[in-house]
Amino acid sequence: MVSKFELEGVMPALVTPFTRDGDIIEDGFREVIDYTIEKGATGVVPAGTTGEFVYMRTEERKKLLKLAVEYVDGRVPVIAGTGQNSTRATIAMTQYAADIGCDAALVVSPFYLRPSAKGYYEHYAAVARKGNLPIILYNIPQCTLGELGSNLVYDLAALDNVAGIKDSSGNIGKTVELIQKLDGRIPVLIGHDECFLSAVAAGAKAAILASANVIPHFWLDIMKKVREGKIDEAMRIQHSVQTFARIVTRNGGAPPVKAALKMMGINAGKSRLPLNTGGTLTVELKDDIRMELEKLELITSILREPLVSELDLVALFKEFDIPAEFLEGAKIGQASNEQVSATIAIGTKGGGLGRAFVKLLTQAKVGHEALSVILEPNLFVKPSSIMVPARPIQSMRQASLFYGPVQSGAAKAIAAYLDTGRISSEELKNDVIVMALDVDLNSRDRRDVTDEAENAVGRALADVWG
């Protein structure tokens, strides 16, 4: 008989670093293990979902498990991912994990051919009885297409070697139902990063998370705060990591985690096909990951060019071969704050600014692409307005800030100014607005950028219209 295994704390579902050709990068795997243990991880879980076990041959999984046991060398427990489609294969893998010194096994429900509730029970009962290790049931219905219901788990909890259940459903109601139903018979582990605080506050005893490859110490801090009754502090930490957790859970787990680790200098390698494709992580998403790591102070912010507070429309027009005379007769307004600067020109459609407006919009220049100012798709502001980046767009980070939060703030400013009634009906009909805008590339909060863009453009408009 194998004794119950005590589950506690936060454990990473370890990524498996692969080369471009799909070979396991052993040194990279060791780097990830060292990093997570140094950050306080209370165990490690190789060959799980985030470890891409479904893309590995049996011998590769065995190699990975053995490597983990040997390198961890007793520093923390090793919980082996041993789940397979068939009961016989799962028992064999669990027995192997026991033989090489793993402390427990994480056993995902059989997938592809979905069994009945009785089939699930018999599967787990056989593995618990013959696997020679404490086992953790693993409920991830979005991958297995079948759910371990609370009644079934209650029955399985009575088996000697069932040590707990990991719930990765992402349905906090189901997680709390499991906690309430089991009433301490076996611990419930939260496996869905976005639900961590809610689950721990409801009674989840431990966690196995993909994002714990990167931020185990944040999750441990939340758990500590909850147990000390400091819910407000725990909530603030959860909010600070929520965006990163959301990126991880909604983009395949392993790819965003590996991208983050590589940004931190850890050789996390690549994923295997079909996860390792050009469309898995867009450039914009990688920028978002970098931004979140900067916010969490896990990487140093890239030094970027400072905000240009006074923008020169004449110089900008020169970039487009637009004569300076086109600004004659136009009314100019300017304003800036710590995050956004704006210089605007307002003139008639039939005048020089109107001709400049058409040329800016129709003759795109790489890096300086002009954009119509819209409140929402197909809803253009009035007077007709375009915005032009004051300096060339050279990165996706810059583009994502400019063609997004800055555009939204500019549109809100014009709409708000229109509501004041200070723009005459004649100006509304006959005028155009050309805006040169710049944004601080060190800005991290897109909502703040939107607000500051609205502020800068609003004050520039007031500089013209009062």
Steps between C-alpha positions, in 0.01 A plus 500: 500500500630846409434772756319822425720775355486842664435774247581861575612826346550578133656268242586582140371281219849501352552592138713267289759697301538369145745587226376611161528134393297382799775360724479555876739769623616343825697802625202725436275263696744518790500881481121509531510262798765707677314825441167372635654342809699816571173694485341273759319230300394222737523230235545455125276324250677374186324349197165662563280701265733801495787257450337393171484133604256424220774573248751263660575135442489276808878473516534879484263542792696247699823682418349831613369357827835340579682822421267691734546257790878494463537876471251599770687259728252517784478879520123488445253222413475391136147434381516311173249552223412137420153518342444316172194413296490139614490368854773244437740760360425739789573229756828414328612864490400552864692190605804629314471835679488316831804290412719804422404686816215736415291600800155495340327487162270748330256290297295677235163346414499277190439715194393470137272199561295626794399231751192494722512601865549135587785482251669797665458338840643166392790673325606703803434211739730273299777761484469570874511131579782394266704814430702490825473875547255747653302642211341839435185492290513755221183668372552706184178452300593753231772255393353160590140580396379324815458635852574344836180591684498566873309179580751288309793677666336448841495126437858496372615691808431193709780307322826470696738641242291791373686799643304788347337645192629774272215700347598691187147549372512878541149479642532639851149380584604142425821543698312624807249217458788251518644669812162502670408147401832343598509687831867428559498131407763580241642843412388690193781658296422794278638451150356805328717808555226760460294343778781471755392756761135394492590133535749551783257725688236226459732234641727365225808365678761520224550581133663360188523782247659572163583857600683369809792437263535879506326641810479231773599757763204723415255211539663397828468855627129506415452170682683634806296821502171306479597277792591807702161652425650779288254462214539854366876454468451161335252655258747770397766240424253289299402806300866576430560156348157446347587622152804273481294208635233567238757506219635163619167323543351623172799446271596137540689518830846395386567757221439816709679351801804413288498846344497657846780278631717577198448874558627435854815331370392140562546256213143374475536402134213458260178302494442207269273514201220578470544743791824638359359698211529860391142573601515360853642818651462816297755778525238707680443223756874468564506874558218460751695226678808719518293788634352280774844373600619861521205591721582209731867604498609161374695660218656843461301747296652576162635853485295677237512844345333761721175671410533792259304770682498765223414362159597684180228472236718668237768232543236226491348638180848504348518123555202473264629759252215729602591871467503703823265745329220246536493597868435867419166607636470193719442542874763319707456361850748311716499319834688218672518307825728226632372236258362665186575815304275645231531776242191559289421710195146598412412644161247488220454208264551729201818657635858384530434287805222322313746409224754388761226292665434312173867444427575371851211258481550372146878496460612285790860526613649200678516567873289814474171348386216743560180365651146632509385578851203281588297443814420145399505304171337706224417786737723792399528812712402843373662720384679245279829422677817304438789421730863452399781359718750779562789256478515185287330190637790257543364229728181313570498647850499850355232407247282332760505812717450748217242316288291411802503693829623827346248478216220428748598791723520742207153399384354542848654846526343619174162350591513663844592834349216475252262457794606838639336677205809709432541368146270681261290307250699666220832382648356157558407474134793675331805441721748217528741420783853366458663373818863417565524282808776340701480248784744408774620151404567420865125520570363173632133557574293535183208655687729771632627564148143540375420742780816703446443512124151634561646757737775618262277518192221669699735773619644543150145548368435754774815678392323562169132526584521619858 
